[in-house]
Amino acid sequence: MWRGLWTLVSRAARGPHSPRLCTRQGSGYRAPGSGATIFALSSGQGRCGIAVIRTSGPASGHALQSLTAPRDLPPARKACLRLLSDPRSGEPLDRALVLWFPGPQSFTGEDCAEFHVHGGPAVVSGVLQALGSVPGLRPAEAGEFTRRAFAHGKLSLTEVEGLADLIHAETEAQRRQALRQLDGELGDLCRGWAETLTKALAHVEAYIDFSEDDNLEEGVLDQGGSPWGWEAETSGIQPPQVLLLSLSFPPSTADSEVRKLEVALGVHLRDARRGQRLRSGAHVVVAGPPNAGKSSLVNLLSRKPVSIVSPEPGTTRDVLETPVDLAGFPALLSDTAGLREGVGPVEQEGVRRAQKRLEQADLILAVLDASDLASPASCNFLDTVVIPAGARNPNGSRQRLLLVLNKSDLLPAGRSDLHPDLPSHLLLSCLTGEGLDGLLEALKKELAALCGDPSTGPLLTRSRHQHHLRGCLDALGQYKQAKDLALAAEALRVARGHLSHLTGGGGTEEILDIIFQDFCVGK
Amino acid sequence: MSCNPSFGGIGKGHLMREVDALDGLCSRICDQSGIHYKVLNRRKGPAVWGLRAQIDRKLYKQNMQKEILNTPLLTVQEGAVEDLILTEPEPEHTGKYRVSGVVLADGSKVYAESVVLTTGTFLRGMIVIGLEMHPAGRLGDQPAVGLAQTLEKLGFVVGRLKTGTPPRIAKESVNFSILNKQTPDNPSIPFSFINQTVWIKPEDQLPCYLTHTNPRVDEIVLENLHLNCHVKETTRGPRYCPSIESKVLRFPNRVHQVWLEPEGMDSDLIYPQGLSVTLPAELQEKMITCIRGLENAKMIQPGYGVQYDYMDPRQISPSLETHLVQRLFFAGQINGTTGYEEAAAQGVIAGINASLRVRHKPPFVISRTEGYIGVLIDDLTTLGTNEPYRMFTSRAEFRLSLRPDNADSRLTFRGYKEAGCVSQQRYERASWMKSSLEEGISMLKSIEFLSTKWKNLIPESSISSGKSLPLRALDVLKYEEVDMELLARAVPEPLKKYTQCRELAERLKIEATYESVLFHQQQEIKEVQRDEALQLPKDLDYLTLKDISLSYEVREKLHFSRPQTIGAASRIPGVTAAAIVNLLRFVKTTQQRQAAMNRVPKTDQQLHDTDRLEESQL
């Protein structure tokens, strides 16, 4: 069943997935009776000069102020330059043009804010995440801005002609995107979590609705461990063991599951490596034996003379870092000392640092001199760095590595099969630039896997993901604290709503079905 | 009361409070007729408390009849209804016919401006005991066959449901001494908002007893399945009020509870709740006597199953008027529900709307956001049901707002103003309570001390004195162990006066418990209400509508359920997002057209005035 409309929030209660905020809010910026405030990237996905992020709803002003603190709200409908920073960490995000449209004179008729930020994926994702952390804000649903505008009479009927098709297309696209995103590991995880929660909720709901009135028997008995029913209150005085049982019922069935889920969610959220990479750049480390042309490659990729280049081996002794844009992805490119032994203490330290950097690398660009593959330094590098990187480490993942054979200009023409045992590699001449396109293409593929490819538009869904997972986790925290079982169930409903927003499905009927499958309920 | 001798329960108690808030009768009568009052779910939070009582059948009947027969302007006529009197429909409303009365079994006619049908299990009712089936609405009463045929002929989509009742046992033949005894609450909590107490003291109330089934019961059921046609039938029975047979079949090798409930103060019958059964009578007796405490039990009346017709409730609107026949209202089991409380909830709404309809007033509809009654009717009218529908608290998405304690503030004022169904006395009581609560809450918000001071004032509380933070009295009241009594002892001025009314003190405590969550729930409620405010035209012919792009499947669904609002339409399974937007567009156009229409009479009036002016000038 499609459970939508512009008030997907309204589902929040039925299948709650709007942000429930733990903080108590003054009514200052939230007129009673108003809905949630939504935000989204309004310009196209992917790299662009300027990206526009929009919010709509009563907390828009608050959001704008939170991101531009300590400045006041800009005058209405006037573009102002402001420094945006993350309200949680205070970390600067971007210098951006912001616009403030108090309702009803705005696109949607509600209070709106616009952030015109620099179009890099890191900036966009940073601002979206910062907005997600503002109380009262949640990512917009497909077409939700338009629907709100429609609801407030801001669009004429002719303008709305195509809206249904649009929404159909958007929800379809979003569904497909969600499916794509949810295919694989994360999807399985989410579905598993949602099932766990549905089951936990069904048990709590069964306990509320049937344990006393209808002598809910078997299911609860099995899990509670002893007969349970009216006799608990037989004398009006609760025997202590009965009281204990009553308090430990949801724990014994739902609670242990919920606790496990909490841990899993926490681990998943802490593993925000991908998001971080996108924000601060992936660590790309250029390594290789001395004089293979690492520094030349760094200079070529960064289009500026970062490293001193000389024919003398061991020119680079320390780790040199430079932020670069690699095929549209932010990256932190590190030039390292050539790996060799038996040199002076300064270079030795450089080698040690290079090795340490290699361990932390998200991606290694291994550079060898194509004309010098047989040398001991090259062989040693192949054996100690390139081959081990291809092997799986204990947690099953591989170190990402691109093998680049530099100085292809020195090779005799027509010699393409250099070495039969060599792992897959790319030929490059830093001198002539030949092979650079191939390298960039390969880099793009690797970085896309590392950071998520912004051109397929996962930015928004990723922040939605985070938003809902965090919302779920918050709600589980409230579940644990709640002494009132109705409040505990409400917290579980909220938590499950967040997950079902990622996986779909999950109405009351689903809970009831589980209740009647698992328990014999009857008066 | 033709089945269980009890009223209320979890979810059902909520409905009773709401019925009472609209001045429906059952709660007040239960406060005069109960013999064992007990609130269920006491430890699970006030939002899910279930008011419940064992009721004396005889007293209930007497008190109810007295109340009804003493209602001014009400004529009571008894007789079996065989047929409906139908006339031409009113053109300004949808519907193929209009009802103008009923024909009784003796051929006499009763004319009426509107008619409410509450057929219970009587429509083509069929009683089943063992392999015997015979037509009856309930034991000893004739079924309504003619009426069922009339409804079917009119084109109503009819379904079939089943339910059952346990055997009755002679009280003096039960050995209670070896069974678990359950005593009532002290003090008893009344069902009605206008009662401070119930008619009977806790010490004069009767206990209930608990026993269990055992493997021998399972054996008897399993060995005799071939003698049990009710169980084999495909008719849908409830999953939550199952017969002992279906319990044994679905959950084998388990022990099931059987509550032994008194049928009345001086009744010599015991109602074994949980033992609903359709075996042949002699086997029922055999089964009963292998249960602990019932070894020598005498069966007075066997248990039996009932199968009956119901009308798919998607054929009625939220005012409970049928789409097909104008001014005909359905309430209770005819709509596929089970239980007295569900029936009472529909009864009060059908009654109110039957009267409003006659007076040409807009229908009185309760939304999902306002009450369990709204949830019940919205579920029925948008989703339909294929098993007897029963209320649960988990069906209500706004459970924390729709509590038994605040039904009056949710419904009484609307009932008073819009339906005129609420007495002055009740209205004044609800108004007083509302203003006292508002005053109390703002008072509790205004008192603020540091947590260390609160800890000193109320040492019994678990307030942490580690960090010294300012805390409002309302926040202190949220602690489980703090109640108004304790709070008022700490801050007698100005809180003492709020402890003088027990109900007020309790309600303040409950409001505090849910305060922070309710803030968010209020916003969601507003959003749902925004959808509910978008009315779909009632006379829309979805099947032929041209200027709207809808798939045939969606058209059929809308045609059948006839949702009244965009909100209800969006809850119908299979109605897509795009369809909703198209409908929205339609609503907006209609609204614009209506607004334009409303301007027309004004122009007429002006023209008229001008004419008059000209006349006078002449």
Chai-1 contact restraints between the chains, C-beta under 6 A:
chainA,res_idxA,chainB,res_idxB,connection_type,confidence,min_distance_angstrom,max_distance_angstrom,comment,restraint_id
A,M1,B,P573,contact,1.0,0.0,6.0,A-B,restraint_1
A,W2,B,T576,contact,1.0,0.0,6.0,A-B,restraint_2
A,W2,B,A577,contact,1.0,0.0,6.0,A-B,restraint_3
A,G4,B,A577,contact,1.0,0.0,6.0,A-B,restraint_4
A,L5,B,S570,contact,1.0,0.0,6.0,A-B,restraint_5
A,L5,B,I580,contact,1.0,0.0,6.0,A-B,restraint_6
A,T7,B,E527,contact,1.0,0.0,6.0,A-B,restraint_7
A,T7,B,D531,contact,1.0,0.0,6.0,A-B,restraint_8
A,V9,B,E527,contact,1.0,0.0,6.0,A-B,restraint_9
A,S10,B,E524,contact,1.0,0.0,6.0,A-B,restraint_10
A,S10,B,E527,contact,1.0,0.0,6.0,A-B,restraint_11
A,S10,B,V528,contact,1.0,0.0,6.0,A-B,restraint_12
A,A12,B,E524,contact,1.0,0.0,6.0,A-B,restraint_13
A,A13,B,E397,contact,1.0,0.0,6.0,A-B,restraint_14
A,A13,B,F398,contact,1.0,0.0,6.0,A-B,restraint_15
A,A13,B,E524,contact,1.0,0.0,6.0,A-B,restraint_16
A,R14,B,E397,contact,1.0,0.0,6.0,A-B,restraint_17
A,R20,B,H520,contact,1.0,0.0,6.0,A-B,restraint_18
A,R24,B,S516,contact,1.0,0.0,6.0,A-B,restraint_19
A,G33,B,K526,contact,1.0,0.0,6.0,A-B,restraint_20
A,G35,B,E527,contact,1.0,0.0,6.0,A-B,restraint_21
A,V160,B,R585,contact,1.0,0.0,6.0,A-B,restraint_22
A,L163,B,V581,contact,1.0,0.0,6.0,A-B,restraint_23
A,A164,B,A578,contact,1.0,0.0,6.0,A-B,restraint_24
A,A164,B,V581,contact,1.0,0.0,6.0,A-B,restraint_25
A,A164,B,N582,contact,1.0,0.0,6.0,A-B,restraint_26
A,I167,B,A577,contact,1.0,0.0,6.0,A-B,restraint_27
A,I167,B,A578,contact,1.0,0.0,6.0,A-B,restraint_28
A,I167,B,V581,contact,1.0,0.0,6.0,A-B,restraint_29
A,H168,B,A578,contact,1.0,0.0,6.0,A-B,restraint_30
A,T171,B,A577,contact,1.0,0.0,6.0,A-B,restraint_31
A,E205,B,S394,contact,1.0,0.0,6.0,A-B,restraint_32
A,I208,B,K44,contact,1.0,0.0,6.0,A-B,restraint_33
A,I208,B,V48,contact,1.0,0.0,6.0,A-B,restraint_34
A,I208,B,T393,contact,1.0,0.0,6.0,A-B,restraint_35
A,D209,B,I10,contact,1.0,0.0,6.0,A-B,restraint_36
A,D209,B,F392,contact,1.0,0.0,6.0,A-B,restraint_37
A,D209,B,T393,contact,1.0,0.0,6.0,A-B,restraint_38
A,D209,B,S394,contact,1.0,0.0,6.0,A-B,restraint_39
A,E212,B,L40,contact,1.0,0.0,6.0,A-B,restraint_40
A,E212,B,N41,contact,1.0,0.0,6.0,A-B,restraint_41
A,D213,B,G9,contact,1.0,0.0,6.0,A-B,restraint_42
A,D213,B,I10,contact,1.0,0.0,6.0,A-B,restraint_43
A,D213,B,L40,contact,1.0,0.0,6.0,A-B,restraint_44
A,D213,B,G50,contact,1.0,0.0,6.0,A-B,restraint_45
A,N215,B,Q257,contact,1.0,0.0,6.0,A-B,restraint_46
A,E217,B,H256,contact,1.0,0.0,6.0,A-B,restraint_47
A,E217,B,Q257,contact,1.0,0.0,6.0,A-B,restraint_48
A,E218,B,F251,contact,1.0,0.0,6.0,A-B,restraint_49
A,E218,B,R254,contact,1.0,0.0,6.0,A-B,restraint_50
A,G229,B,Q257,contact,1.0,0.0,6.0,A-B,restraint_51
A,W230,B,Q182,contact,1.0,0.0,6.0,A-B,restraint_52
A,E231,B,N180,contact,1.0,0.0,6.0,A-B,restraint_53
A,E231,B,L210,contact,1.0,0.0,6.0,A-B,restraint_54
A,T234,B,Q182,contact,1.0,0.0,6.0,A-B,restraint_55
A,S246,B,R43,contact,1.0,0.0,6.0,A-B,restraint_56
A,K483,B,E480,contact,1.0,0.0,6.0,A-B,restraint_57
A,D484,B,G45,contact,1.0,0.0,6.0,A-B,restraint_58
A,L485,B,K44,contact,1.0,0.0,6.0,A-B,restraint_59
A,L485,B,G45,contact,1.0,0.0,6.0,A-B,restraint_60
A,A486,B,G45,contact,1.0,0.0,6.0,A-B,restraint_61
A,A486,B,A47,contact,1.0,0.0,6.0,A-B,restraint_62
A,A486,B,V48,contact,1.0,0.0,6.0,A-B,restraint_63
A,E490,B,L400,contact,1.0,0.0,6.0,A-B,restraint_64
A,T508,B,R395,contact,1.0,0.0,6.0,A-B,restraint_65
A,F516,B,R239,contact,1.0,0.0,6.0,A-B,restraint_66
A,C520,B,K247,contact,1.0,0.0,6.0,A-B,restraint_67
A,C520,B,F251,contact,1.0,0.0,6.0,A-B,restraint_68
A,V521,B,Y240,contact,1.0,0.0,6.0,A-B,restraint_69
A,G522,B,C241,contact,1.0,0.0,6.0,A-B,restraint_70
A,G522,B,P242,contact,1.0,0.0,6.0,A-B,restraint_71
A,G522,B,K247,contact,1.0,0.0,6.0,A-B,restraint_72
A,K523,B,C241,contact,1.0,0.0,6.0,A-B,restraint_73
A,K523,B,Q273,contact,1.0,0.0,6.0,A-B,restraint_74
